[in-house]
Amino acid sequence: MPVSAQSAETLALQALTWLVGNEDLLPVFLGASGASEADLRESAGEPEFLGSVLDFLMMDDAWVIGFCDAQGIAYEAPMQARMVLPGGAQVNWT
């Protein structure tokens, strides 16, 4: 079943909440993204920013597993959601 934009944003918000609650990983995300904690609050409703949250999460399988296990969702859910958000379309070079 295709993922809707609304459900993709909801999953990305869940990922952001999970990141904020992870005191070891949050500083890594802030450093990698250049965002401040204030930026997180201001940008949480922007689909582009939410896509970057999922991009970060998917950089490490352990992070995906930790998030998905905490949420009780399938491991492929973040990738499916990312594909729906702006900039997430898979590029086909052929």
Residue pairs with C-beta under 8 A, 6 or more apart in sequence:
2 84
3 11
3 80
3 81
3 83
3 84
4 84
5 47
5 84
5 85
7 81
8 50
8 80
8 81
8 82
8 84
8 85
9 47
9 50
9 85
11 54
11 73
11 77
11 78
11 81
12 50
12 51
12 53
12 54
12 81
12 82
12 85
13 44
13 50
14 67
14 71
15 53
15 54
15 57
15 67
15 78
16 40
16 44
16 50
16 53
18 66
18 67
18 70
18 71
19 25
19 26
19 29
19 53
19 56
19 57
20 26
20 40
22 66
25 63
29 35
29 53
29 56
30 36
30 37
32 56
33 52
33 56
35 43
43 49
44 50
47 85
47 86
48 85
48 86
48 87
50 85
51 82
51 85
51 86
51 87
51 88
54 78
54 79
54 81
54 82
54 85
54 88
55 82
57 63
57 64
57 67
57 78
58 64
58 78
58 79
58 82
64 75
64 78
65 75
67 78
68 74
68 75
68 77
68 78
82 88
83 89
83 90
